Amino acid sequence: MPEKFDIKETIAIGRTFDEYSRMFDLRFTWLKNASILDMGGGVSSFTPEACELGLNVKSCDRIYGFTPEELEAKCRADLEGMLEKLPAVRKNYLWDLYKDEEGLRSYREKAYKIFMEDYRKSRENRYIRSELPFTVFTDKEFDITLVSHLLFLYDEHLDYDFHLDSIAELIRITKEEIRIFPIVNLRWKKAEFVDRIIREPAFDRCGFEIKKVDFEFVKGGNECLSIKIS
């Protein structure tokens, strides 16, 4: 069996509002009066679904420079590429939610199709082209920032200095709390950068907590990192 999920670069794979709610342990009462950023949101449908519920959400990603046609082609290709590699490593995953590969495909297609419809209509209002470690946002522009499947996951591609600068940037632009999921990497292990970030003297005024969540696809990957801003 391969020792890791072999991905050469970050890929555009979308998650739904329901998946975000479980991954980040989100409660509507916490979100309803907040300004929320989906950092590295890609083709997830969290932003359009949340906005439909009346929440104030924006999404940020470098791929928002793509035209809708280019982006849809990319997310289709990335999804097929991911599904082709999955059978060789499927024993590393729990299938309670998705059941099988076709169930997973259904979730991923639902996410990107909802996203693409909104991206075509609301591209200039909700989707900001920028990226970590240095963004275009002002200090404390958002109350809550969510980071899905970016930091820690790609620790072979994004080095520790990138993570250090990125966390500092997220703290700069966030007033209340940052949540990062998952904290496992593509080798299905807890990323070693997590504990190093928690111990960083530069962040000693922040409150770090590893929270158990009601979502586990990667075995053992049922935790998110919460960073409370003081």
C-alpha positions as CSV (number, residue, x, y, z in Angstrom):
1,M,0.0,0.0,0.0
2,P,1.3,3.5,-0.8
3,E,2.7,5.4,2.2
4,K,0.9,8.6,1.3
5,F,-1.8,10.1,-0.9
6,D,0.4,11.1,-3.8
7,I,-0.6,14.7,-4.8
8,K,2.0,16.9,-6.6
9,E,0.2,20.2,-5.8
10,T,-2.9,21.6,-4.1
11,I,-6.1,20.5,-5.9
12,A,-9.5,22.0,-6.3
13,I,-11.8,19.7,-4.4
14,G,-15.0,21.1,-2.9
15,R,-16.8,20.4,0.3
16,T,-20.4,21.2,1.2
17,F,-21.9,23.4,3.9
18,D,-22.8,20.3,5.9
19,E,-19.3,19.0,5.7
20,Y,-17.9,22.3,6.9
21,S,-20.4,22.4,9.8
22,R,-19.1,19.0,10.9
23,M,-15.4,19.6,10.2
24,F,-15.3,22.9,12.0
25,D,-17.9,22.2,14.7
26,L,-19.9,25.2,13.5
27,R,-23.1,26.5,15.1
28,F,-25.4,28.9,13.4
29,T,-25.8,31.0,16.5
30,W,-22.1,31.6,16.5
31,L,-21.9,32.5,12.8
32,K,-25.1,34.5,12.3
33,N,-23.7,37.9,13.3
34,A,-20.1,37.3,12.2
35,S,-18.0,38.3,9.2
36,I,-16.6,35.0,8.0
37,L,-13.7,34.2,5.6
38,D,-13.3,30.9,3.9
39,M,-9.5,30.9,3.4
40,G,-8.5,28.8,0.5
41,G,-12.1,28.0,-0.2
42,G,-11.5,26.6,-3.7
43,V,-14.7,25.1,-5.2
44,S,-16.4,24.4,-1.9
45,S,-20.1,25.3,-1.7
46,F,-19.8,26.6,1.9
47,T,-19.9,30.3,0.8
48,P,-22.9,30.2,-1.5
49,E,-24.9,27.9,0.9
50,A,-24.0,30.1,3.9
51,C,-25.0,33.3,2.1
52,E,-28.3,31.7,1.1
53,L,-28.9,31.3,4.8
54,G,-28.2,35.0,5.4
55,L,-24.7,34.6,6.7
56,N,-21.9,37.1,5.8
57,V,-19.2,35.0,4.1
58,K,-16.5,35.7,1.6
59,S,-14.1,33.1,0.0
60,C,-10.5,33.6,-0.9
61,D,-8.3,31.6,-3.2
62,R,-5.6,32.1,-5.8
63,I,-7.7,30.1,-8.3
64,Y,-10.4,32.9,-8.4
65,G,-8.4,34.4,-11.2
66,F,-9.6,31.6,-13.4
67,T,-12.6,32.1,-15.7
68,P,-15.6,30.0,-14.8
69,E,-14.9,27.7,-17.7
70,E,-11.3,27.2,-16.7
71,L,-12.1,26.6,-13.1
72,E,-14.9,24.1,-13.9
73,A,-12.5,22.2,-16.1
74,K,-9.9,22.2,-13.4
75,C,-12.2,20.9,-10.6
76,R,-13.5,18.2,-12.9
77,A,-10.0,17.0,-13.7
78,D,-8.8,17.2,-10.1
79,L,-11.8,15.2,-8.9
80,E,-11.3,12.5,-11.4
81,G,-7.6,12.4,-10.6
82,M,-8.3,12.1,-6.9
83,L,-10.9,9.3,-7.4
84,E,-8.5,7.3,-9.6
85,K,-5.9,7.2,-6.8
86,L,-8.3,6.5,-4.0
87,P,-8.8,2.7,-4.4
88,A,-5.1,2.0,-3.7
89,V,-5.4,3.8,-0.3
90,R,-9.0,3.4,0.7
91,K,-8.2,1.4,3.8
92,N,-6.9,4.6,5.4
93,Y,-10.4,6.1,5.3
94,L,-13.7,5.7,7.1
95,W,-16.7,5.4,4.8
96,D,-19.6,5.9,7.3
97,L,-20.7,9.2,5.6
98,Y,-19.8,8.6,1.9
99,K,-20.3,4.8,1.8
100,D,-18.1,4.3,-1.2
101,E,-16.3,6.1,-4.0
102,E,-19.5,6.9,-5.9
103,G,-21.0,8.4,-2.7
104,L,-17.9,10.5,-2.3
105,R,-18.1,11.6,-5.9
106,S,-21.7,12.7,-5.3
107,Y,-20.7,15.0,-2.4
108,R,-17.8,16.5,-4.3
109,E,-19.9,17.1,-7.5
110,K,-22.7,18.6,-5.4
111,A,-20.2,21.0,-3.9
112,Y,-18.5,22.2,-7.0
113,K,-21.8,22.5,-9.0
114,I,-23.3,24.8,-6.4
115,F,-20.1,26.7,-6.2
116,M,-19.8,27.1,-10.0
117,E,-23.4,28.5,-10.3
118,D,-22.6,31.1,-7.6
119,Y,-19.2,31.9,-9.0
120,R,-20.7,32.8,-12.3
121,K,-23.2,35.1,-10.7
122,S,-21.4,36.6,-7.7
123,R,-17.7,36.3,-8.6
124,E,-16.9,40.0,-8.0
125,N,-18.9,40.2,-4.7
126,R,-17.9,37.0,-2.8
127,Y,-14.7,35.6,-4.3
128,I,-11.4,37.3,-3.7
129,R,-8.3,36.4,-5.6
130,S,-5.5,36.2,-3.0
131,E,-3.5,33.6,-1.2
132,L,-1.5,32.9,1.9
133,P,1.0,33.7,3.3
134,F,0.2,37.4,2.5
135,T,-3.3,38.4,1.6
136,V,-5.0,41.6,0.4
137,F,-7.2,42.0,3.6
138,T,-7.0,44.7,6.2
139,D,-6.3,44.2,9.9
140,K,-9.1,42.4,11.7
141,E,-11.3,42.4,8.7
142,F,-13.1,39.2,9.6
143,D,-14.5,37.9,12.9
144,I,-14.0,34.2,12.0
145,T,-11.6,32.5,9.5
146,L,-12.0,28.9,8.4
147,V,-9.1,27.1,6.6
148,S,-10.2,23.8,5.0
149,H,-7.7,21.3,3.6
150,L,-4.7,23.6,3.1
151,L,-2.5,24.3,6.1
152,F,-0.9,21.1,7.6
153,L,-2.4,18.8,5.0
154,Y,0.2,19.8,2.4
155,D,3.2,19.9,4.7
156,E,5.4,18.2,2.1
157,H,4.6,21.0,-0.4
158,L,4.3,24.0,2.0
159,D,7.2,24.3,4.4
160,Y,7.3,25.5,8.0
161,D,8.1,29.1,7.2
162,F,5.0,29.2,5.0
163,H,2.9,27.9,7.8
164,L,4.5,30.3,10.3
165,D,3.8,33.3,8.0
166,S,0.3,32.1,7.1
167,I,-0.7,31.7,10.8
168,A,0.6,35.2,11.5
169,E,-1.3,36.6,8.6
170,L,-4.5,34.9,9.6
171,I,-4.1,36.3,13.1
172,R,-3.6,39.8,11.6
173,I,-6.9,39.7,9.6
174,T,-9.1,37.9,12.1
175,K,-10.7,39.4,15.2
176,E,-12.1,36.4,17.1
177,E,-11.1,32.9,16.0
178,I,-9.4,30.8,13.3
179,R,-10.3,27.1,12.8
180,I,-8.1,24.8,10.7
181,F,-9.1,21.4,9.4
182,P,-7.6,18.8,9.1
183,I,-4.4,18.7,11.2
184,V,-3.3,15.4,9.5
185,N,-1.2,15.4,6.4
186,L,-1.2,13.4,3.1
187,R,0.6,10.6,5.0
188,W,-2.4,10.2,7.2
189,K,-0.5,11.3,10.3
190,K,-0.8,14.4,12.5
191,A,1.3,17.0,10.9
192,E,4.4,17.8,13.0
193,F,4.0,21.5,12.2
194,V,0.9,21.6,14.5
195,D,2.8,21.4,17.8
196,R,5.5,23.6,16.6
197,I,3.0,26.4,15.7
198,I,1.3,26.0,19.1
199,R,4.7,26.4,20.8
200,E,5.8,29.5,18.8
201,P,6.7,32.4,21.1
202,A,5.2,34.8,18.5
203,F,1.8,33.4,19.1
204,D,1.9,33.2,22.9
205,R,-1.0,35.7,23.3
206,C,-3.3,33.4,21.4
207,G,-5.3,30.5,22.8
208,F,-4.7,27.2,20.9
209,E,-7.0,24.2,21.3
210,I,-7.2,21.0,19.4
211,K,-10.9,20.2,19.2
212,K,-12.6,16.8,18.4
213,V,-15.2,17.2,15.7
214,D,-18.0,15.1,14.3
215,F,-16.3,14.4,11.1
216,E,-13.8,11.6,10.3
217,F,-12.9,10.6,6.7
218,V,-9.2,10.0,7.2
219,K,-8.8,7.6,10.1
220,G,-7.8,9.6,13.1
221,G,-8.4,12.9,11.3
222,N,-11.3,14.0,13.5
223,E,-9.7,17.1,15.0
224,C,-9.4,20.8,14.1
225,L,-7.1,23.4,15.5
226,S,-8.8,26.4,17.1
227,I,-6.8,29.6,17.5
228,K,-8.6,32.3,19.6
229,I,-7.3,35.8,19.2
230,S,-6.7,37.9,22.2
